[in-house]
Amino acid sequence: RYFLVGSNPAETKYRVLKIDRTEPKDLVIIDDKHVYTQQEVRELLGRLDLGNRTKIGQKGSSGLSRAVSAFGIVGFVRFLEGYYIVLITKRRKMADIGGHAIYKIEDTNMIYIPNDSVRVTHPDEARYLRIFQNVDLSSNFYFSYSYDLSHSLQYNLTVLRMPLEILKAETTQTRQESFDIFEDEGLSTQGGSGVFGICSKPYEKYVWNGKLLEAVRNTVHRDWLLYIIHGFCGQSKLLIYGRPIYVTLIARRSSKFAGTRFLKRGANSEGDVANEVETEQILYDASVMSFSAGSYSSYVQVRGSVPLYWSQDISTMMPKPPITLDQADPYAHVAALHFDQMLQRFGSPIIILNLVKEREKRKHERILSEELVSAVTYLNQFLPPEHAIIYIPWDMAKYTKSKLCNVLDRLNVIAESVVKKTGFFVNRPDSYCSILRPDEKWNELGGYVVSTGRLQTGVLRTNCVDCLDRTNTAQFMVGKCALAYQLYSLGLIDKPNLQFDTDAVRLFEELYEDHGDTLSLQYGGSQLVHRVKTYRKIAPWTQHSKDIMQTLSRYYSNAFSDADRQDSINLFLGVFKPSEGKPHLWELPTDFYLHHKNTLSLSQTRQSYTYWWTTSVLKHLPLPFDEVTCAENRCKLTVKKFHKYEEEIDIHNEFFRPYELSSFDETFCLAMTNSTRDFMPKNVGIDPSPFTVRKPDETGKSVLGNKNNREETVLQRKTAASAPPPPSEEAVSSSSEDDSGTDKEDEGAVSQRSTPVKVTDTGDNTKITENVVQSTKDVYGVNLSDVPSEDDLAIYARFVQLGQSQHKQDKGSQQFCSKHQLDRVINLIPISSFSQDNIYEVQPPRADRKSIEIFHAHIQAGRGNMQPLGKDDFLMYREYIRNRYL
């Protein structure tokens, strides 16, 4: 047998799974429902060790040995022999949302469960294992123990605000359905100190190990189930005069119709599209991390292939294969299914930003535009006008070529109109500063306003052909616009507007480029080519040669390695399940039948051509149906009552980990990209605000990363970068109009997601000191004249005289003024705790005797003279030991 022992982070509570190894092909897992303490689990393992030794009393041949230490279970998988267990053996903290840690998988381990004595070998098992392991779990897979990554922040916090009466009803209901005496022991004696904990079902679309956990989902406790997402996660710290604001970007890649660039295009028969990624930007004030007391804001947008039946044939070995529409869809059946899913998750309005080319010499991308317009027009005629799908076509490639038009200015106009329509999520009411300094743009903002803040209703769906380069720039501009509104809603800026070349936007741009590079590598096989700097037309000319290399790199990946990657994804996601007597995965001519369910079996129910939406969804618009409190959604929640001091819901212990010895230098918040350290100029006297526009040569990164400094030694500290860093010299638009990218970085260039520490010799120090000494004009913004003018001197002399006479009056009034002389004068009461409240004289507050004794004891303890412990101290220590260890 294998015994799997799991604990909570503090290692005070334990659960045990028993995995039977005598079954050659079946998975037999027994979940011990009991929650053990540390002492109990040691005794249990000791008894197992003693009972399994070959000879009683023999210590040499231990009956129980540790096979592996892990941080979680990815799942269980079976090919043609027995089951394997996939375990996470290394992790790295990538982000922190309200004290909930988000980890990236760094390494995994696959262990074969059945014993060698019962193993039934199969010749093709090793090949399936190799294909499965082609999915690199150490690249961009993320998990969290306490935060649901498959849902948006808006969903997670809306669930937390569910009315108390519903929670009580749900608690009693779940207890009646599955009564577990071990879980609920002690709750009846806790009186009124209980709190409700809510656990929601994950959104299956964005969970990548759903099929791997299917075998054990109904047999083990939910604490064993760890759901992972694939995509991107990055976090940076924006310091606003020392106030820490965390900017987080989370991208969730859909596990439905997933695959590589040319092999997965358009949509499948269930309305799931290729390269569908939901990007969420979360902003919160890190000085208060609790979800109930802190300030949190988020904005969600989506990218995905055009929702039609279309494909590109890569057998011709052309860089841009012709686009073909595979099936006629006059009633927009597949688009209807796709937009119905979106209405259910995001509400209305759904806004489509279509960036494909409108005018071409040879009809290529325009085929998709024409078909999408007709599909949206058909679907809109049945929807209520206020919830209609909004379609915005914009030929980004044409505007990029034009010398007269600024692409990003036009995108900014589109972004403003989009954010005004959808609104964004914030978990607190409008701040008082927005009433004091009203803004026209703020009053026009859409969304759904509730007593506790604002909700985002609807979503922007951006697409080009590949949904890589053009899409990432458009999403960045919309995200930048939303970021300005988010900062304004939290009272951090006075107008909802952000300028380019500020520290805040540079930090956000770097985050988005890492995000784009990562998603591009996953789908297209190379990094981005057309970055934000390309469209701003400020990239250096050296980028042109890199663009050609990226195009070749992407072409090679698409032509030679994409087919193997597609097979791995199909096997990992459970789209293909190996079995005896059926063709093997590598024998299939195509995977079309695996992804389109209607090709293998006819559906019993047909969707209406006119009422194409789910009935219950339309009732609650513009609110998303998934976030509405109704019986159908309550079934997805598990509600449990906890004691308010229980560690499972104690966010302080989860975040600060007082039970662990940790080094201050290794804490995650120090390793994060920091606006002050990485972007603010290093000159003295520069305005420290991250919203001040800088010159291109003023940033901390450009000073450290230019060519002259490359010969210096640069030590790079690893940070929270999950994607390979983009090139240090950015992009001139390539001659190829197709989306393309780069794998390789210049040697010696400073990583965009690293903290450079510059080591210089004594010769450079003189240069640094010369730069530090600056004129008063540079430091203070004004030239101080040698001698003040006569008028200024006269004003200053009058000010001094006023102060002196005030001081004399105060002293004189104490000595000579009797009480009856001041009856007619208003008696002013000092507002502070000091008897004399003026700028010249104060009295220290009085401290009581007990406080003085405590202070003296503290001073003596510092010198090594400890006070004897009293009776109360012994009782308190005894109580602590009993609670902690017994």
KOLPAVO-826361 format. One line per 4 residues: their letters; for each residue y, x, z of C-alpha. Coordinates in pm, whole numbers, plus 50000, padded with zeros to 5 digits. Last residue first. Example, Ala and Ser with C-alpha at 12.3 -4.5 7.8 and 13.67 -1.06 7.14 Angstrom:
BEGIN
SA) 49894:51367:50714 | 49550:51230:50780
! end
This chain:
BEGIN
LYRN) 51869:49798:52324 | 52071:50054:52129 | 52427:49938:52073 | 52460:49632:52295
RIYE) 52287:49793:52597 | 52475:50122:52551 | 52812:49940:52537 | 52731:49732:52846
RYML) 52639:50047:53041 | 52965:50211:52934 | 53171:49910:53054 | 52986:49896:53386
FDDK) 53038:50271:53445 | 53412:50241:53365 | 53452:49943:53599 | 53296:50141:53887
GLPQ) 53539:50428:53850 | 53503:50754:53659 | 53656:51066:53815 | 53963:51192:53625
MNGR) 53911:51483:53387 | 54116:51804:53417 | 54070:51980:53080 | 54437:52023:52989
GAQI) 54425:51729:52748 | 54259:51523:53020 | 54556:51602:53248 | 54803:51468:52989
HAHF) 54598:51147:52946 | 54576:51101:53324 | 54958:51138:53342 | 54998:50871:53071
IEIS) 54759:50632:53245 | 54945:50682:53576 | 55283:50620:53407 | 55149:50298:53250
KRDA) 55022:50181:53592 | 55359:50252:53757 | 55565:50041:53516 | 55779:50197:53244
RPPQ) 56154:50135:53238 | 56333:50132:52904 | 56558:50433:52830 | 56931:50366:52860
VEYI) 57159:50390:52559 | 57509:50526:52496 | 57723:50605:52197 | 57630:50361:51921
NDQS) 57660:50052:52135 | 57439:49819:52337 | 57478:49904:52703 | 57210:49731:52909
FSSI) 56929:49829:52671 | 56663:49570:52581 | 56846:49486:52259 | 57063:49188:52167
PILN) 57333:49268:52422 | 57503:48945:52542 | 57867:48898:52429 | 58095:48724:52683
IVRD) 58367:48544:52491 | 58705:48618:52659 | 58890:48350:52860 | 58696:48429:53177
LQHK) 58747:48801:53128 | 59040:48843:53372 | 58854:48651:53644 | 58567:48905:53641
SCFQ) 58773:49212:53699 | 58854:49464:53431 | 58926:49806:53574 | 58610:50022:53574
QSGK) 58369:49867:53319 | 58650:49769:53081 | 58778:50125:53084 | 58446:50274:52974
DQKH) 58405:50027:52682 | 58770:50062:52580 | 58744:50440:52577 | 58440:50432:52343
QSQG) 58610:50185:52108 | 58916:50413:52099 | 58699:50707:51995 | 58519:50516:51720
LQVF) 58841:50378:51574 | 58995:50726:51571 | 58697:50868:51379 | 58724:50593:51113
RAYI) 59101:50646:51081 | 59047:51022:51026 | 58784:50945:50755 | 59021:50711:50571
ALDD) 59299:50975:50584 | 59064:51247:50456 | 58957:51026:50164 | 59321:50958:50072
ESPV) 59405:51329:50090 | 59125:51421:49845 | 58811:51601:49960 | 58798:51977:49894
DSLN) 58522:52155:49697 | 58408:51851:49497 | 58051:51720:49533 | 57911:51638:49187
VGYV) 57705:51320:49182 | 57342:51226:49097 | 57211:51350:49430 | 56961:51617:49321
DKTS) 57059:51690:48962 | 57440:51673:49034 | 57393:51875:49352 | 57269:52162:49133
QVVN) 56911:52277:49141 | 56703:52541:49315 | 56340:52429:49252 | 56322:52564:48897
ETIK) 56399:52919:49007 | 56140:52891:49282 | 55871:52803:49026 | 55958:53094:48798
TNDG) 55935:53337:49087 | 55593:53198:49175 | 55456:53272:48830 | 55443:53649:48884
TDTV) 55269:53601:49217 | 54955:53465:49050 | 54885:53101:48976 | 54607:52861:49074
KVPT) 54672:52509:48948 | 54479:52222:49100 | 54420:51953:48838 | 54306:51616:48967
SRQS) 54078:51455:48716 | 54072:51138:48508 | 54266:51271:48210 | 54063:51590:48216
VAGE) 54280:51898:48162 | 54211:52067:47834 | 54017:52393:47865 | 53787:52316:47576
DEKD) 53915:52029:47366 | 53710:51713:47420 | 53424:51588:47209 | 53282:51245:47151
TGSD) 53549:51094:46930 | 53633:50754:46776 | 53632:50516:46478 | 53757:50171:46385
DESS) 53777:50133:46007 | 54109:50196:45838 | 54009:50555:45763 | 54319:50760:45692
SSVA) 54346:50830:46062 | 54646:50730:46270 | 54781:51028:46461 | 54618:51045:46798
EESP) 54650:51216:47122 | 54614:51572:47240 | 54429:51578:47570 | 54125:51415:47417
PPPA) 53988:51112:47601 | 53779:51166:47914 | 53410:51077:47905 | 53376:50739:48071
SAAT) 53294:50675:48436 | 53595:50843:48581 | 53626:50797:48957 | 53720:51152:49034
KRQL) 53570:51498:49007 | 53801:51776:49114 | 53903:52005:48835 | 54007:52364:48898
VTEE) 54239:52495:48633 | 54272:52871:48590 | 54562:52951:48364 | 54498:53010:47995
RNNK) 54573:52648:47920 | 54925:52668:48062 | 55106:52736:47737 | 54908:52468:47554
NGLV) 55027:52178:47767 | 54814:52014:48038 | 54987:52100:48363 | 55342:52002:48268
SKGT) 55211:51711:48059 | 55013:51582:48356 | 55298:51593:48610 | 55518:51393:48376
EDPK) 55858:51516:48257 | 55792:51622:47898 | 55781:51266:47760 | 56107:51176:47939
RVTF) 56061:50942:48233 | 56145:50570:48273 | 56163:50473:48642 | 55907:50212:48752
PSPD) 55690:50455:48953 | 55991:50508:49187 | 56013:50867:49312 | 56360:50928:49157
IGVN) 56359:51304:49088 | 56520:51516:49359 | 56280:51809:49342 | 56084:51859:49020
KPMF) 55709:51788:49017 | 55736:51493:48783 | 55531:51187:48888 | 55207:51134:48695
DRTS) 54915:51293:48878 | 55027:51327:49241 | 55261:51029:49264 | 55060:50790:49044
NTMA) 54729:50881:49210 | 54390:50898:49041 | 54136:50844:49318 | 53984:51139:49504
LCFT) 54191:51074:49817 | 54095:50704:49846 | 53727:50795:49805 | 53705:51008:50117
EDFS) 53577:51361:50057 | 53872:51544:50212 | 53844:51338:50532 | 53484:51442:50586
SLEY) 53249:51172:50708 | 53014:51143:51006 | 52883:50788:50990 | 52869:50518:51262
PRFF) 53244:50446:51227 | 53184:50326:50871 | 53551:50255:50783 | 53488:49998:50508
ENHI) 53170:49815:50612 | 53253:49846:50982 | 53593:49682:50929 | 53447:49419:50693
DIEE) 53230:49269:50966 | 53029:49002:50781 | 52685:49162:50803 | 52783:49339:51125
EYKH) 52788:49020:51332 | 53101:48979:51547 | 53185:48628:51416 | 52831:48506:51478
FKKV) 52698:48387:51146 | 52635:48051:50981 | 52479:48048:50636 | 52582:47887:50309
TLKC) 52392:47950:49985 | 52584:47839:49679 | 52463:47750:49328 | 52370:47393:49433
RNEA) 52734:47345:49532 | 52828:47379:49165 | 52634:47067:49059 | 52750:46870:49364
CTVE) 53117:46932:49288 | 53391:47170:49405 | 53545:47291:49077 | 53527:47665:49003
DFPL) 53254:47652:48735 | 53431:47359:48562 | 53732:47573:48476 | 54059:47393:48557
PLHK) 54258:47271:48253 | 54037:47065:48239 | 53831:46880:48504 | 53695:46590:48300
LVST) 53631:46801:47987 | 53364:47015:48155 | 53158:46718:48282 | 53080:46603:47927
TWWY) 52962:46939:47788 | 53151:46997:47463 | 53055:46920:47102 | 53148:46554:47106
TYSQ) 53190:46549:46725 | 52877:46711:46578 | 52668:46603:46878 | 52416:46860:47000
RTQS) 52054:46799:46918 | 51794:46766:47189 | 51429:46862:47140 | 51511:47210:47011
LSLT) 51278:47342:46742 | 51078:47652:46827 | 51053:48006:46682 | 51370:48025:46471
NKHH) 51570:47818:46724 | 51547:48100:46980 | 51762:48341:46778 | 51754:48675:46964
LYFD) 51383:48753:46933 | 51356:48612:46579 | 51626:48846:46447 | 51454:49153:46600
TPLE) 51356:49287:46258 | 51060:49456:46083 | 50859:49450:46408 | 50607:49737:46435
WLHP) 50816:49940:46680 | 50806:49657:46937 | 50428:49622:46915 | 50263:49336:46730
KGES) 50073:49088:46948 | 49709:49108:47063 | 49788:49245:47406 | 50141:49190:47537
PKFV) 50478:49362:47527 | 50777:49146:47625 | 51079:49157:47392 | 51409:49003:47505
GLFL) 51327:49135:47854 | 51665:49302:47895 | 51514:49652:47910 | 51287:49598:47609
NISD) 51561:49462:47382 | 51803:49733:47503 | 51549:50008:47426 | 51478:49868:47077
QRDA) 51852:49857:47005 | 51894:50218:47117 | 51617:50325:46878 | 51784:50140:46588
DSFA) 52127:50283:46676 | 52019:50648:46648 | 52025:50729:46276 | 52284:50535:46074
NSYY) 52513:50401:46344 | 52520:50729:46538 | 52583:50933:46222 | 52866:50699:46115
RSLT) 53026:50715:46460 | 53020:51095:46457 | 53151:51108:46100 | 53442:50877:46191
QMID) 53504:51082:46504 | 53515:51407:46308 | 53768:51257:46062 | 53980:51137:46353
KSHQ) 53976:51485:46508 | 54130:51628:46192 | 54414:51374:46216 | 54478:51436:46587
TWPA) 54656:51764:46518 | 54957:51568:46392 | 55065:51486:46750 | 55077:51119:46866
IKRY) 55416:50947:46899 | 55357:50668:46647 | 55352:50396:46917 | 55039:50268:46743
TKVR) 54871:50606:46768 | 54996:50653:47125 | 54813:50333:47225 | 54490:50475:47090
HVLQ) 54338:50456:46744 | 54036:50683:46760 | 53825:50543:47042 | 53507:50715:47160
SGGY) 53174:50727:46977 | 52842:50538:46947 | 52985:50202:46845 | 52865:49967:47119
QLSL) 52825:50177:47435 | 53057:50458:47324 | 53331:50207:47234 | 53301:50036:47574
TDGH) 53346:50371:47751 | 53635:50489:47533 | 53817:50156:47572 | 53792:50159:47955
DEYL) 53900:50523:47971 | 54193:50426:47744 | 54273:50127:47967 | 54288:50341:48284
EEFL) 54507:50597:48106 | 54744:50320:47994 | 54765:50182:48350 | 54862:50522:48492
RVAD) 55114:50572:48211 | 55249:50219:48274 | 55305:50285:48646 | 55452:50633:48595
TDFQ) 55711:50495:48350 | 55702:50600:47985 | 55684:50239:47858 | 55889:49978:48044
LNPK) 55757:49702:48272 | 55903:49349:48306 | 55854:49071:48558 | 56190:49138:48730
DILG) 56264:49247:49091 | 55952:49457:49142 | 55706:49469:49436 | 55729:49107:49557
LSYL) 55356:49034:49513 | 55437:48788:49231 | 55653:49053:49059 | 55370:49308:49059
QYAL) 55135:49046:48909 | 55392:48942:48648 | 55440:49305:48539 | 55062:49356:48533
ACKG) 55025:49050:48305 | 55253:49215:48045 | 55063:49543:48072 | 54731:49358:48042
VMFQ) 54851:49182:47725 | 54958:49519:47581 | 54631:49684:47687 | 54428:49398:47535
ATNT) 54603:49450:47201 | 54534:49825:47217 | 54166:49766:47305 | 54123:49509:47027
RDLC) 54259:49742:46761 | 54018:50016:46867 | 53695:49835:46960 | 53626:49469:46875
DVCN) 53422:49579:46569 | 53573:49333:46318 | 53885:49245:46521 | 53868:49016:46824
TRLV) 54071:48900:47121 | 53988:48597:47340 | 54276:48512:47574 | 54176:48290:47865
GTQL) 54229:47944:48011 | 54351:47849:48354 | 54454:48132:48586 | 54510:48003:48937
RGTS) 54824:48037:49152 | 54888:48054:49526 | 54758:47887:49842 | 54931:47551:49792
VVYG) 54812:47531:49430 | 54984:47619:49100 | 54770:47603:48786 | 54844:47833:48494
GLEN) 55173:47841:48307 | 55482:48055:48365 | 55816:47914:48243 | 55980:47953:48585
WKED) 55881:48320:48597 | 56041:48395:48258 | 56374:48252:48373 | 56386:48468:48686
PRLI) 56508:48353:49026 | 56632:48623:49265 | 56639:48452:49607 | 56359:48211:49513
SCYS) 56145:48494:49365 | 56226:48697:49679 | 56071:48425:49894 | 55726:48508:49761
DPRN) 55534:48255:49554 | 55229:48135:49748 | 54938:48374:49811 | 54602:48432:49642
VFFG) 54729:48528:49296 | 54548:48441:48973 | 54720:48452:48633 | 54906:48218:48401
TKKV) 54728:48101:48084 | 55024:47981:47873 | 55290:48224:47999 | 55040:48510:47971
VSEA) 54979:48426:47604 | 55349:48389:47511 | 55436:48722:47672 | 55139:48898:47507
IVNL) 55239:48771:47158 | 55594:48908:47205 | 55450:49237:47334 | 55221:49261:47032
RDLV) 55528:49242:46806 | 55696:49520:47003 | 55370:49718:47000 | 55342:49714:46620
NCLK) 55698:49829:46550 | 55785:49720:46196 | 55994:49907:45938 | 55746:50184:45862
SKTY) 55469:49939:45772 | 55118:50085:45788 | 55064:49960:46145 | 55185:49608:46051
KAMD) 54916:49582:45780 | 54642:49706:46018 | 54741:49453:46286 | 54699:49147:46063
WPIY) 54783:48875:46314 | 54608:48536:46332 | 54683:48331:46647 | 54452:48030:46705
IIAH) 54504:47800:47004 | 54198:47590:47099 | 54309:47237:47190 | 54335:47128:47555
EPPL) 54669:46939:47532 | 54566:46790:47194 | 54247:46628:47337 | 53950:46785:47153
FQNL) 53789:46618:46850 | 54021:46754:46578 | 54014:47096:46744 | 53652:47167:46649
YTVA) 53711:47136:46272 | 54032:47343:46276 | 53857:47613:46484 | 53564:47632:46237
SVLE) 53795:47631:45929 | 54006:47912:46073 | 53694:48114:46165 | 53555:48092:45809
ESLI) 53880:48208:45652 | 53922:48493:45899 | 53562:48614:45859 | 53582:48637:45479
REHK) 53918:48816:45515 | 53737:49122:45651 | 53602:49211:45306 | 53765:49061:44996
RKER) 53856:49355:44774 | 54228:49417:44732 | 54284:49302:45089 | 54533:49073:45264
EKVL) 54448:48904:45596 | 54296:49199:45784 | 54132:49126:46118 | 54338:49097:46439
NLII) 54239:48743:46550 | 54394:48647:46884 | 54208:48333:46995 | 54359:48138:47287
IPSG) 54133:47908:47494 | 54367:47673:47682 | 54184:47561:47890 | 53918:47630:48153
FRQL) 53769:47978:48204 | 53396:47941:48271 | 53320:47592:48134 | 53578:47616:47857
MQDF) 53427:47952:47753 | 53070:47818:47738 | 53192:47524:47526 | 53372:47773:47303
HLAA) 53043:47951:47224 | 52840:47632:47169 | 53108:47496:46935 | 53125:47826:46742
VHAY) 52745:47803:46684 | 52764:47444:46556 | 53073:47488:46339 | 52994:47162:46154
PDAQ) 52981:47330:45810 | 52761:47619:45932 | 52625:47793:45623 | 52398:48078:45721
DLTI) 52401:48456:45669 | 52771:48515:45596 | 52782:48866:45448 | 53019:49153:45528
PPKP) 52992:49452:45293 | 52898:49789:45449 | 53189:50012:45554 | 53064:50373:45581
MMTS) 52798:50296:45314 | 52433:50390:45373 | 52312:50086:45167 | 52055:50010:45440
IDQS) 52345:49924:45673 | 52360:49553:45577 | 52644:49387:45762 | 52604:49052:45945
WYLP) 52738:48700:45984 | 52646:48372:46157 | 52979:48287:46321 | 53146:48351:46658
VSGR) 53369:48648:46554 | 53261:48935:46782 | 53381:48946:47141 | 53670:49043:47365
VQVY) 53773:48857:47681 | 54071:48848:47917 | 54100:48809:48295 | 54400:48858:48525
SSYS) 54383:48925:48898 | 54602:48917:49209 | 54538:48990:49573 | 54769:49001:49876
GASF) 54583:49052:50205 | 54523:48817:50501 | 54214:48619:50393 | 54065:48878:50158
SMVS) 54115:49154:50419 | 54244:49488:50286 | 54599:49508:50418 | 54764:49844:50331
ADYL) 54571:49836:50002 | 54810:49585:49840 | 54612:49439:49556 | 54589:49436:49177
IQET) 54277:49338:48985 | 54241:49372:48608 | 53945:49186:48463 | 53782:49257:48128
EVEN) 53504:49028:48000 | 53304:49195:47726 | 53117:49032:47437 | 52991:49298:47196
AVDG) 52782:49042:47005 | 52832:48669:47059 | 52633:48414:47261 | 52655:48064:47107
ESNA) 52289:47970:47152 | 52187:48029:46788 | 52311:48388:46793 | 52665:48510:46724
GRKL) 52850:48755:46501 | 52717:49110:46462 | 52440:49300:46638 | 52267:49568:46430
FRTG) 52588:49717:46290 | 52741:49805:46630 | 52463:49827:46887 | 52304:49564:47108
AFKS) 52346:49268:47338 | 52280:48910:47222 | 52302:48802:47588 | 52350:49083:47842
SRRA) 52729:49041:47828 | 52933:49347:47917 | 53146:49320:48231 | 53465:49528:48237
ILTV) 53636:49596:48572 | 53984:49752:48591 | 54135:49814:48934 | 54499:49887:49024
YIPR) 54529:49966:49397 | 54880:49940:49547 | 54953:50192:49824 | 55306:50172:49974
GYIL) 55446:50526:49990 | 55762:50453:49789 | 55551:50251:49544 | 55226:50447:49517
LKSQ) 54998:50319:49242 | 54639:50416:49319 | 54381:50408:49043 | 54047:50230:49003
GCFG) 53790:50231:48726 | 53485:50019:48644 | 53326:49991:48301 | 53045:49805:48129
HIIY) 52702:49712:48263 | 52643:49491:48567 | 52381:49521:48843 | 52238:49254:49074
LLWD) 52072:49372:49396 | 51807:49134:49528 | 51660:49257:49858 | 51911:49059:50066
RHVT) 51792:48741:49888 | 51465:48748:50085 | 51154:48797:49869 | 50919:48554:49694
NRVA) 51139:48349:49459 | 51325:48640:49297 | 51021:48871:49289 | 50901:48851:48925
ELLK) 51245:48759:48790 | 51405:49078:48927 | 51354:49278:48604 | 51462:48976:48396
GNWV) 51797:48954:48580 | 51857:49330:48562 | 52159:49320:48330 | 52367:49050:48500
YKEY) 52670:48950:48290 | 52529:48629:48139 | 52344:48538:48459 | 52658:48456:48657
PKSC) 52538:48545:49005 | 52436:48273:49253 | 52687:48243:49532 | 52657:48367:49893
IGFV) 52880:48208:50154 | 52905:48310:50520 | 53032:48058:50771 | 53167:48161:51110
GSGG) 53022:48103:51458 | 53223:48150:51780 | 53225:47780:51869 | 52904:47783:52070
QTSL) 52691:48092:52024 | 52384:47947:52193 | 52272:47748:51888 | 52301:48052:51661
GEDE) 52052:48260:51862 | 51768:48241:51614 | 51871:48124:51268 | 51719:48397:51054
FIDF) 51397:48438:51251 | 51323:48066:51264 | 51347:48026:50887 | 51382:47666:50779
SEQR) 51395:47628:50404 | 51504:47279:50295 | 51624:47154:50633 | 51826:47472:50690
TQTT) 51980:47450:50344 | 52099:47094:50409 | 52241:47172:50752 | 52443:47461:50610
EAKL) 52559:47264:50303 | 52695:46982:50521 | 52881:47229:50743 | 53023:47407:50436
IELP) 53139:47077:50285 | 53321:46985:50609 | 53489:47329:50622 | 53664:47293:50287
MRLV) 53588:47567:50029 | 53843:47849:50039 | 53580:48125:50008 | 53458:47974:49679
TLNY) 53810:48007:49536 | 53811:48374:49646 | 53495:48460:49451 | 53596:48255:49146
QLSH) 53943:48411:49125 | 53797:48760:49179 | 53583:48708:48869 | 53207:48666:48882
SLDY) 52927:48908:48787 | 53054:49166:49037 | 52967:48954:49343 | 53085:49166:49636
SYSF) 52870:49264:49939 | 52610:49515:49823 | 52792:49620:49507 | 52652:49732:49174
YFNS) 52752:49925:48861 | 52586:50055:48544 | 52811:50282:48336 | 52579:50568:48245
SLDV) 52313:50656:48503 | 52090:50369:48387 | 52038:50546:48056 | 51849:50293:47847
NQFI) 51611:50537:47673 | 51390:50498:47982 | 51249:50175:47838 | 51163:50347:47507
RLYR) 50981:50630:47691 | 50785:50383:47905 | 50687:50187:47593 | 50560:50508:47434
AEDP) 50364:50605:47747 | 50191:50264:47761 | 50069:50277:47399 | 49729:50436:47473
HTVR) 49643:50194:47758 | 49497:50298:48093 | 49356:50059:48353 | 49453:50196:48695
VSDN) 49229:50085:48985 | 49154:50431:49134 | 49497:50568:49035 | 49665:50317:49264
PIYI) 49887:50047:49116 | 50269:50082:49170 | 50403:50328:48913 | 50734:50463:49038
MNTD) 51049:50476:48824 | 51338:50672:48977 | 51711:50623:48918 | 52022:50841:48907
EIKY) 52402:50806:48918 | 52435:50428:48953 | 52803:50344:48998 | 52910:50186:49326
IAHG) 53159:49914:49421 | 53260:49910:49789 | 53390:49591:49949 | 53691:49668:50173
GIDA) 53916:49425:49985 | 53809:49564:49650 | 53709:49932:49657 | 53624:50128:49349
MKRR) 53392:50391:49204 | 53166:50502:49489 | 52885:50717:49355 | 52511:50646:49366
KTIL) 52187:50838:49362 | 51825:50722:49410 | 51843:50371:49264 | 51484:50243:49239
VIYY) 51279:50102:48948 | 50935:49969:49050 | 50662:49987:48789 | 50395:49720:48730
GELF) 50048:49768:48582 | 49927:49841:48228 | 50064:49698:47901 | 50438:49687:47982
RVFG) 50537:49580:48335 | 50877:49596:48503 | 51005:49554:48860 | 51372:49563:48956
VIGF) 51689:49765:49016 | 51596:49809:49382 | 51851:49970:49615 | 51992:50285:49774
ASVA) 51674:50495:49764 | 51463:50739:49963 | 51126:50827:49805 | 50756:50864:49883
RSLG) 50771:50903:50262 | 50425:50965:50400 | 50199:50745:50614 | 49841:50832:50709
SSGK) 49932:51183:50811 | 49670:51447:50749 | 49766:51719:50996 | 49813:51504:51304
QGIK) 49450:51414:51381 | 49425:51189:51687 | 49199:50940:51513 | 49057:51083:51192
TRNG) 49153:50976:50837 | 49493:50857:50951 | 49589:50504:50846 | 49607:50340:51190
LDLR) 49831:50608:51339 | 50083:50596:51054 | 50088:50217:51055 | 50141:50217:51434
GLLE) 50427:50468:51402 | 50581:50266:51117 | 50586:49955:51338 | 50717:50148:51642
RVEQ) 51001:50294:51434 | 51077:49947:51292 | 51100:49802:51644 | 51333:50074:51772
QTYV) 51574:50036:51479 | 51581:49657:51518 | 51364:49440:51298 | 51451:49121:51107
HKDD) 51130:48922:51056 | 51057:48759:50722 | 50795:49017:50624 | 50803:48982:50246
IIVL) 50459:49025:50090 | 50454:49154:49733 | 50160:49126:49494 | 50245:49225:49135
DKPE) 49954:49176:48897 | 49805:49427:48652 | 49574:49670:48838 | 49589:49496:49179
TRDI) 49498:49742:49460 | 49853:49871:49514 | 49984:49583:49729 | 50356:49605:49805
KLVR) 50462:49526:50163 | 50834:49464:50210 | 51006:49536:50545 | 51349:49433:50676
YKTE) 51576:49632:50908 | 51883:49576:51122 | 52085:49845:51308 | 52105:50098:51026
APNS) 52487:50070:50996 | 52459:50013:50619 | 52194:49736:50659 | 51833:49848:50634
GVLF) 51542:49838:50393 | 51184:49953:50450 | 50953:49935:50147 | 50592:49984:50249
YR) 50366:50084:49961 | 50000:50000:50000
! end
